[in-house]
Amino acid sequence: MIEPRPVSELLRGFLRETGQKRRRQVLQDAVATAVGPAAEANCQVAGFRGGRLVIEVGSAPLFAELRSFRAEEIRQRINEVLGRPEVVSILFRMGGTAHV
């Protein structure tokens, strides 16, 4: 039989989950601004931990461009949009491979 849990524990879990979803949306908006309107539909935040942002990219040519040529520019732009230097590094992954 499952033991009843205090309401405070349930509420704490709910607030933590809501905060994580809100945080992910803030990061997604910053990524969309940084990569531009042409690329934003193919870029999805897959995770963020310890200053490392994982972005899943749905297009192989775009993946190559972002990873090889624009990673540092995008990292700096994201930090500008966020207003503080939170993103230390960016890891780009091809769509369907990001399991964070």
N, C-alpha and C positions, 0 to 999 in steps of 0.2 A: 504494500500500500504506500502511496506517495504521501509524504509528510506535507502539511500545509506550509506555505512560505509567507513570511510577513509582507504586507503591502509595500513597505519601504524598499524591500529587495526587488520586487517586481517593478516598482517605479524607477528605481536606480537603473535597472537594466533597460527599461524603455527609454529613459533620458539619454543613456549612453549610446544606444542604437540610433536615436534621432539625431544626436550630435554628430555621429559618424556620417550619416547620410547628408547632413547639412554641410559638413566639412568637405565631403567628396564633391558636392555640387559646386562649392566655392572653387575648388581646385579645377574642376571641369570647365567652369567659366573662364578661369585664368588661362588654361591651356587653349581654349577656343580663341581667346583674344591674342595669345602669343603666336599661334600657328596661322591665323588668318582665316577668312571665311571660306576659301577654296579647300582648305585641308581639314577644317574642324569636324566635318561629318565623318571623317575616317579616323579620328583620334578619340580614344576613350580612356579615362583614368582607370587603371586597373588596381592601383594601390599606392599607398604613401606610408612609409615607415622610416624613422631615423633620418629624415632629410632626403631620402631616396624616393623619387617619383617614378612610378612605372606607368608608361603610356602604351596602350595597345593600339596598333596601327593596322587598318584594314586594307591597305594597298601596298604592294611590294615596291613600286617605284617611289611612293611617298615615304615609306619606311627607310629606304636607302638614302633619300635626300635628307630627311630629318636626322637620322643617326649619323651620317657622314659629314654633313655640312652645316646643319643648323642647330645642333643640340645646345651649344653654349649660348647662342643668341636666344633661343627659346627659354632656357633656364633663367637667364637674366631678365627677360621680359615677364615671365611668370612671377618672379620675385618683385618686380616693379608693380605689377598689378596687385599682388597680395599686400604690398606695402612694407614687407620685411623679408630678410633673406632666409626663408624657410627651406627652399629646395637647394640641396647641396649637389645632387647629381640626378640625371634623368636616365632611365633605362627604357629604350624603345623595344617593344616586342611585336611580332607579327600577330594579327588577329587570330584568336583561338588558342594561343599558346600561353597567355598570362593567367597563371593560377597563383594568386597571392593570398 
